[in-house]
Amino acid sequence: VTTASSLASEVTGSLSSTARLANDLGRWLSILVLIAAFAVASLLTMAAVARRVREFGTLKALGWRSRRIIAQVMGESVVMGLIGGAAGVGLGFAGAAIITAIAPKLSATIASSTGQHIVSVGSGGGRSFAPTATHTVAVPMSASVTGAAIAVAVLLAVAGGLLAGSFGSWRIARLRPADALARVA
């Protein structure tokens, strides 16, 4: 025999376990997507540097120091990270607005005690019960964008740009002008 309170505690426990599982899964998926985004940005930067080997070789032959070329690549990567961060913030606001606009309207009906206690007296003995009143509460379904989320997103975009630029810069630092100029594009 299952009572209403024991069933409610089981449902509540399974809901909290499900919520915890969803949060953990979401966190790990976010980390994996972040790693994948950094890897793609690094690979694209390395590919861009590989396409510009003759340009960098010419600059080195003209007297540019490796430090200056590395600063050029890093600067380009950081600017691309900032542009990506700004685009991501804009897409985030648009996505949040779309989710808020198309989210289904949810409501929950809650039973609460009226505070009264009724005792009925009859032939089979007395019965006691507490009447309840129900009321419906709207459950808001909206995606919110916080200032902290925006700051983290922009910082991650800049960090991704720095990481990608460091890989491209590492490749440029090893470049010798004679080797770069000898390559045919």
C-alpha positions as CSV (number, residue, x, y, z in Angstrom):
1,V,0.0,0.0,0.0
2,T,1.4,3.4,-1.0
3,T,0.3,6.5,0.7
4,A,0.1,9.8,-1.1
5,S,3.0,11.3,0.9
6,S,5.3,8.4,0.2
7,L,4.5,8.6,-3.5
8,A,5.1,12.3,-3.5
9,S,8.5,11.9,-1.9
10,E,9.5,9.3,-4.4
11,V,8.4,11.5,-7.3
12,T,10.2,14.5,-5.8
13,G,13.3,12.4,-5.3
14,S,13.3,11.1,-8.8
15,L,12.7,14.6,-10.2
16,S,15.7,16.0,-8.2
17,S,17.8,13.1,-9.4
18,T,16.7,13.8,-13.0
19,A,17.5,17.5,-12.6
20,R,20.9,16.7,-11.2
21,L,21.6,14.3,-14.1
22,A,20.5,16.9,-16.7
23,N,22.7,19.6,-15.1
24,D,25.7,17.3,-15.0
25,L,25.2,16.2,-18.6
26,G,24.7,19.8,-19.7
27,R,27.9,20.8,-18.0
28,W,30.0,18.1,-19.6
29,L,28.5,18.7,-23.0
30,S,29.3,22.4,-22.6
31,I,32.9,21.6,-21.8
32,L,33.2,19.2,-24.8
33,V,31.7,21.8,-27.1
34,L,34.1,24.5,-25.8
35,I,37.0,22.2,-26.3
36,A,35.8,21.4,-29.9
37,A,35.4,25.1,-30.6
38,F,38.9,25.9,-29.4
39,A,40.3,23.0,-31.5
40,V,38.5,24.2,-34.6
41,A,39.6,27.8,-34.1
42,S,43.2,26.6,-33.6
43,L,43.1,24.5,-36.7
44,L,41.6,27.3,-38.8
45,T,44.3,29.7,-37.5
46,M,47.0,27.2,-38.4
47,A,45.5,26.8,-41.8
48,A,45.4,30.5,-42.3
49,V,49.0,30.8,-41.2
50,A,50.0,28.0,-43.6
51,R,48.3,29.9,-46.5
52,R,50.3,33.1,-45.6
53,V,53.7,31.5,-45.3
54,R,55.1,33.4,-48.2
55,E,53.8,36.7,-46.8
56,F,55.4,36.0,-43.4
57,G,58.6,34.9,-45.1
58,T,58.7,38.1,-47.1
59,L,58.2,40.2,-44.0
60,K,61.0,38.3,-42.2
61,A,63.2,38.8,-45.2
62,L,62.4,42.6,-45.1
63,G,63.6,42.7,-41.5
64,W,60.6,42.1,-39.4
65,R,61.4,40.3,-36.3
66,S,59.6,37.1,-35.4
67,R,58.2,38.9,-32.3
68,R,56.5,41.5,-34.5
69,I,55.0,38.8,-36.8
70,I,53.8,36.8,-33.8
71,A,52.2,40.0,-32.4
72,Q,50.5,40.5,-35.8
73,V,49.0,36.9,-35.8
74,M,48.0,37.2,-32.1
75,G,46.4,40.5,-32.7
76,E,44.4,39.2,-35.6
77,S,43.3,36.2,-33.5
78,V,42.2,38.3,-30.6
79,V,40.2,40.6,-32.9
80,M,38.5,37.6,-34.4
81,G,37.8,36.3,-30.9
82,L,36.2,39.6,-30.0
83,I,34.1,39.7,-33.2
84,G,33.1,36.1,-32.5
85,G,32.2,37.0,-29.0
86,A,30.1,40.0,-30.1
87,A,28.3,37.8,-32.7
88,G,27.7,35.1,-30.1
89,V,26.2,37.6,-27.7
90,G,23.9,38.9,-30.5
91,L,22.9,35.3,-31.4
92,G,22.4,34.5,-27.7
93,F,20.0,37.4,-27.3
94,A,18.1,36.5,-30.5
95,G,17.9,32.8,-29.3
96,A,16.6,33.8,-25.9
97,A,14.0,36.1,-27.5
98,I,12.9,33.2,-29.8
99,I,12.7,30.7,-26.9
100,T,10.7,33.1,-24.8
101,A,8.3,33.9,-27.7
102,I,7.6,30.2,-28.6
103,A,7.8,28.6,-25.2
104,P,4.6,26.8,-24.2
105,K,2.5,28.3,-21.5
106,L,2.7,26.1,-18.5
107,S,0.8,26.1,-15.2
108,A,0.7,24.0,-12.1
109,T,-2.2,23.3,-9.8
110,I,-1.3,23.4,-6.2
111,A,-3.4,22.0,-3.4
112,S,-3.0,23.8,0.0
113,S,-4.6,23.3,3.3
114,T,-7.3,25.7,4.3
115,G,-6.3,25.4,7.9
116,Q,-9.7,24.0,8.9
117,H,-10.2,20.5,10.4
118,I,-13.4,18.7,10.0
119,V,-14.6,15.8,12.0
120,S,-17.5,13.8,10.9
121,V,-19.4,11.6,13.3
122,G,-21.3,8.7,12.0
123,S,-22.4,5.1,12.7
124,G,-19.0,3.6,11.9
125,G,-17.0,5.9,14.1
126,G,-15.6,9.4,13.5
127,R,-13.6,10.5,10.5
128,S,-11.3,13.4,10.4
129,F,-10.1,15.3,7.4
130,A,-8.6,18.7,6.4
131,P,-10.2,20.3,3.4
132,T,-7.8,21.7,0.7
133,A,-8.1,24.5,-1.7
134,T,-6.5,24.4,-5.1
135,H,-5.0,27.3,-7.0
136,T,-3.3,27.5,-10.3
137,V,0.2,29.1,-10.7
138,A,1.7,30.1,-14.0
139,V,5.2,28.6,-14.5
140,P,7.3,31.0,-16.6
141,M,9.3,29.4,-19.4
142,S,11.8,32.0,-20.6
143,A,15.5,32.0,-21.4
144,S,17.3,34.7,-19.5
145,V,20.6,36.2,-20.5
146,T,22.6,37.6,-17.5
147,G,25.5,40.0,-17.5
148,A,27.8,37.3,-16.0
149,A,26.9,34.9,-18.9
150,I,27.8,37.6,-21.4
151,A,31.1,38.4,-19.7
152,V,32.0,34.7,-19.5
153,A,31.1,34.2,-23.2
154,V,33.2,37.2,-24.3
155,L,36.1,36.1,-22.1
156,L,36.0,32.6,-23.5
157,A,35.9,33.9,-27.1
158,V,39.0,36.1,-26.4
159,A,40.7,33.1,-24.7
160,G,39.9,31.0,-27.8
161,G,41.4,33.7,-30.0
162,L,44.5,33.8,-27.8
163,L,44.8,30.0,-27.9
164,A,44.3,29.8,-31.6
165,G,46.8,32.7,-32.1
166,S,49.4,31.0,-29.9
167,F,49.3,27.9,-32.1
168,G,49.6,30.0,-35.3
169,S,52.4,32.0,-33.7
170,W,54.3,28.9,-32.7
171,R,54.3,27.8,-36.3
172,I,55.4,31.3,-37.5
173,A,58.2,31.4,-34.9
174,R,59.8,28.3,-36.4
175,L,59.6,29.7,-40.0
176,R,62.8,30.6,-41.7
177,P,62.6,33.2,-44.5
178,A,64.4,31.1,-47.0
179,D,62.1,28.2,-46.5
180,A,59.0,30.4,-46.8
181,L,60.2,32.1,-50.0
182,A,61.1,28.8,-51.5
183,R,57.5,27.5,-51.2
184,V,55.3,27.9,-54.2
185,A,51.8,28.9,-53.3
